[in-house]
Amino acid sequence: MNRKVVTFLILFGLWCIFSGMFDIFHLTLGIISCLIITLVSGDLMFNEEKITKSHIVYGIRFIKYIPWLIYQIILANIHVAYLVLHPKMPIEPFVLEYKAKLKKDISKVVFANSIILTPGTITMDITKDNVFVVHCISRKVAEDLLTGEMEKRVAYIFGETIKN
């Protein structure tokens, strides 16, 4: 199946799920929006013209990654709430440079967005040397990132190997 068709179908399916609106107006908006996004960035999800078995494997692995990411988001929310509600507000913001070993662009995008979704961290930049510049709200948040667990999980999704 053509990558643009699959991209459109995935986007439109997500549009329907998240909007929950099935009248003609909203479905038309969804179709138009998904078509524009597919035309502009249809090659982001799939580099090859045809969808292969490996793409299905990546999709399944990504779906399995989501619960772990949600758990990390919950833990980070609790930590940020602790920092904010603590009488001394022990916030120690700083910028961390994290040298990633990811090779594929999609892996880098998922990793950067996973960092951003986790409260207390923001991916500010990704350099050409594969260095992720991340703003951290505290040392604990940085230590969690430096364990490399998130990077390993993202690498696994897209079939990359990370060597220590």
Number of C-alpha atoms within 10 A of each C-alpha: 9 11 20 20 14 17 22 20 16 13 19 19 14 14 19 15 11 9 12 11 13 12 8 9 9 15 17 12 12 21 17 13 15 22 20 13 14 22 12 10 13 19 14 14 15 18 12 12 11 13 16 12 9 11 15 11 14 15 14 12 17 17 12 12 16 12 11 13 17 14 12 18 19 14 14 20 15 13 17 19 13 14 18 13 11 11 8 8 12 13 16 11 15 13 16 19 18 16 14 17 19 19 14 12 12 17 20 20 14 17 22 20 13 22 23 17 17 19 21 23 23 20 20 15 14 18 11 7 9 16 15 22 18 23 21 23 20 19 14 14 19 21 11 13 18 15 10 15 11 19 23 18 21 24 22 17 20 21 15 16 14 16 6 5
